[in-house]
Structure formats: C-alpha cells, structure tokens
C-alpha cells in the first residue's frame, strides 16, 4: 500500500490549529496538579492521625529505629518542614497569599528539623488540621504564574538559593510523602495498617 500526501486547505489547517489550541487550554495547569497533591496530603493525614491515635502516647514516642526515631518525632518533623516551606513561599509574594497567616507560619526561635514543636499529640493533630486546610486555601488563591516565578531564599545553612517555584513546590509535597511513608512503616511494625496509600486512589474523589 502506498501513501500519498494530501494537500490541506488553509481552512483545514486553521481548524486543526484551533482544535489543538483549545485542547491545550483544557489541560490542567501545574497549580491543578499541586491542588490534587494537597487534597491527597489532607486526606492521607486524616487517616494517618486516626491510625496513630489507636496507639498509646508511649507507643507513639517509642524509638523504633527510624531516622527521627519515633512516630511522634517524625510527625513533628513533617510539621516543621511544612511550616518552614510555607514561610518561604509566603515571602515570595505576601500580598497574594492571605491564607498563610503569621500565626500559622510561626515557629519557635531557633527551630530546626529535629525540634519537637508539640509534645502533646492532640495539639500536634490540631495544628496539622489547620495547616492542611491552609495549604488547600493557599493553592486555591495563588496567581496562575506563581509556579513559573523564580524563588529566592536562604536554606537552613544560610546558603542563598534561587530556582523556579515549581521545583520547591514539588519538593514540598515529595517531602510529605517521603516521611509519611516512614510513619506508615512504623505503624505496621506496631501492628496498625493505615490502608490504601496510593495517590491514584484519590482520583475522581472530591
């Protein structure tokens, strides 16, 4: 079978281009992706804290050999990381990020990655709920071009860094997933099954 090229009219080419452009406009934006990850973060954290709540305080604080030792300390580190990164995002454009209030972003003076922000589990969980709701609202209100901007900040060692905002946002959600995976492993060692952890399981759910 021989294939021959059929000439296209200008009208046909224009129609094809219009269809392709329309398809592009219907594609989700990078912010849509991060909003999806935020819903996953909030949904998973609710189940994760429910699972942790089945343990005694001593069991949550038992050193089980993880990087941060215990379930409680790992959850504290996650909280510290989220607040620290949200503060960095906020500093890029405070006027467009009203969901991130000073009270929400407050960290103790000199807080580091191993700092215990909350010794009480109920207080830790309460702040987790507030943070996750704020992340949803923050992403809902961000300007469309925010992910394409250049982010400038000093890291925890005082080194100045500049890179696209979208890379930091990818790290923000990846960091959550990484340490939640550690917590689910520690929970399994304690005999507690969190259930489905796959991101795709959230697809199609509000």
ABEGO torsion letter per residue (X at the ends): XBBBBBBBBAAAAAAAAAAAAAAAAABBBAAAAAAAAAAAAAAAAAAAAAAAAABBAAAAABBAGBAAGBAAAAAAAAAAAAAAAAAAAAAABAAABAABBAAAABBBBGBBAABBABABAAAAAAAAAAAAAAAAAAAAABBAAAAABBBBBBBAAGBBBBBBAAAAAAAAAAAAAAAAAAAAAAAAAAGBBAEBABAAAABGBX
